[in-house]
């Protein structure tokens, strides 16, 4: 689509021409669907806006019930799916991951969520074959969880990651397929 140069503007990187401008912050682009963070106009709370970049049609989806004080924290995109993490970094830290299907405009909570993890040491990404991989620290141990859409449970394994204790980043990459 282009290059995001602000929370609400995408440009053609060759010409500098604006190809998309939104009134709300862009959270993700999943194919031609643009996921927007919207403040609900008629009620308290927030919601997602789904903007079809080809037609301009918009749909609204209420944010999931995340137990109160959880806030948007992270996301991973594999069109048409967008995994959205909500977190509470205060007190006993909680991470709750939901998957937004941009084709059906539905939200589904991942199995086994929410999870008690060190929120700043949690992240996720999709593999090329459509699995969602989550990396987190829970109870002082590094864990990897894998989920394929439709599975009833996360597959979780404790792992030992060299150098993670001193690393300043929670980011990771999936190599290969």
Phi, psi and omega in degrees: 000318182159201183243124177286121181248353174202171181299342185233014185219134177237134180240161169282119185293340180278313185263339184081001181287138176289124179255342177204132174228131181239158178273346181239155180300139177276124176268321185198160172238122181236094186069233178266356177274131178251124180267123183247149173266117185243145168269126180296130182282323188258001179204165178290154176109186181235167177208166174268144168250138174248118182248121175281111186292340180276322185253340184084359179293141180238145173230153178242141178225126178294142176298150182291159173284112185247027176078023173106267194270016180278142180238155177305135182228326185200164176206161177217139187241134171213088188313135006269014185260140174232115176275127183239123178262134174246142186218156171237103184277002185252139180070223177286110189285137184230141176234129181232117185253130178238152178245125177261120174267111185286343177282319183260353182057042179241149176247135179227130177284137176298146175301154176066019178251154000285165182235144176273108181219165171284104190304321181287353179242034180231138177202172182208158175204159177264147172270166179297333181268015171089015175266146175261125181249127179245137176238131182205168172248127180224129181053038178079004181241147175279133178230146173242133176237141180234137179221134174250134179312132182101339179290145182274345181220154170282144170266116188242138178218138173281135181229163175246116182254119181294134174077356183295326182300329182258356182285148180262004185234147175260004184283151175208166181230148175265122180256142181079198181263000000 
